[in-house]
Amino acid sequence: MRRFLVSSTACGVLTAGATIAAAVVLADIVARVITEPDERRLDRLLVPLSILLLLWTFRTLVTWQQGRLAQRGASAVIADLSHSVLTATTSLPPRQLAERRDDAAILVTRGLDGLRLYFTAYLPALLVAAILTPATVAVIAAYDWRSALIVSIALPLIPIFMILIGLTTSERSAAALRAMATLQSRLLDLVAGLPTLRALRRVGGSARRIAELGAAHRRSTMATLRIAFLSSLVLELLATLGVALVAVSVGLRLVYGEMTLTAGLTALLLAPEVFWPLRRVGAAFHAAQDGKAAADNAFRLVDTLPRPTGGRHEVTAVGATIDITAFDAAAEPGRVTVIAGPNGVGKSTLLQAILGLDEPAAGRIRIDGIDVADLDLPAWWTQVAWLAHRPAIIPGTVLQNLELFGPLADIETACQIACFDQVLADLPDGLATMLGSGGVGLSLGQRQRLGLARVLGSTAPVLLLDEPTAHLDAEAEDRVLHAITARAAAGATVIVVGHRAPVLAIGDCVLQMGGLVDV
């Protein structure tokens, strides 16, 4: 950002110099043509015209370069902020992530894009105004102090009105961003539920609701635009009146011979340049407010989120014991540990704590004597296969989803032990079948089998399975449970969350969230 500001400031200085010099040269040319008939020949005006053309060309090139730098700076800052938001949000525990993901998604996909106008329009205009306006007033004063006095009196009115209007616009922009976040969250929920609503023949009501949400967002946007247009009208009116006062004063003094034509034309040509940068700042300010409000929200989001934890210790999961101190229990290699208990007691949270994704509700989790909080989590995750309560399925082919966490040793065998081979046989393109977001294209049971094939086909020495037989029929459940016990017999550390009798039956020990029962 500093490099962009320095470069943009340099471009602003050059632009201001070229603008003032071009106005002075043009005023001199016009005055010579009007007052000196001998100067009307092209050969006498060739040099000043060439200088004027060079100044205009130079100003155009500098303005183009400033816009180019602004685009690069904006892209870099937006990418950096988006990365910070994504990093901070995705480091949250799953439960907190579910609460914050909508806000983060809106900032990354739409909100921060508004910063582009802030960097490409508002900041360059602000720098030009800070340099060009005082320099122009100084040059006008050198030619005609009365005109300089007039513009100096009229000039402060523009910032005053900009501040008053800007305060209102800022509140409107923040409100519009909040409204957009709420509307987009509701819209996404409606779209995600469309398949279910379609099956229940309730799509008509959702279509009306989506239309209502779109109309509400349109009204919010138009309210902000109305203020922006009205503010532009006020700023243009003030600037026009300021230039008109200078023109009247110069005209009257020219009539009475109290000033030279060159001085009068120079003051007239430079007077708009005094007000133009501030008008541009005002217009760009309103255009950039949405992006600035989004940036403020991004900073607040990043600052309020907890910093990601994790240490640098590495552990070898093969043969390691997982100690759960809160229950005075240990999951040992070669045994199946089943975690049971009523819904909401924290079984899934305990698996997430073993992964280092969340803090345990009580006690500590130790892997081979090392606290999970001190582990190098990415290194630890490479040794763990985790089946969440809802398996993660991304838009892509079935094969890409099977190998989401790494290549499988034997895809065919993995699909067979998870009963996913029956699903593949019914899919139109087999492993190349495309799946939608969240597994659209598969039923709940088929998604569960895909997740099981991904986990049971991995070579990870630690398996964490959350309700692995949910949505499965009795035959598929027997086959999956047999595969789980086989992995434990081969030396893997297996922890299963479940409450069904067949799942409890395979446990070498059952942790009943309050006590340990040997089986």
FENLINQUI-V507424 format. One record per run of one state. SS is the DSSP state (h for helix, s for strand, l for the rest). FROM is the first residue (numbers start at 1). TO is the last residue. If there is no record, write none. Layout:
SS_FROM_TO + SS_FROM_TO
This chain:
l_1_1 + h_2_35 + l_36_36 + h_37_40 + l_41_41 + h_42_90 + l_91_93 + h_94_109 + l_110_110 + h_111_143 + l_144_144 + h_145_192 + l_193_193 + h_194_199 + l_200_202 + h_203_255 + l_256_260 + h_261_304 + l_305_312 + s_313_313 + l_314_321 + s_322_324 + h_325_327 + l_328_328 + s_329_331 + l_332_335 + s_336_339 + l_340_346 + h_347_355 + l_356_364 + s_365_367 + l_368_369 + s_370_371 + h_372_374 + s_375_375 + l_376_376 + h_377_381 + l_382_383 + s_384_387 + l_388_395 + s_396_397 + h_398_402 + l_403_410 + h_411_417 + l_418_420 + h_421_426 + l_427_429 + h_430_432 + l_433_433 + s_434_435 + l_436_436 + h_437_439 + l_440_443 + h_444_456 + l_457_461 + s_462_466 + l_467_473 + h_474_489 + l_490_492 + s_493_497 + l_498_500 + h_501_505 + l_506_508 + s_509_511 + l_512_515 + s_516_518 + l_519_519
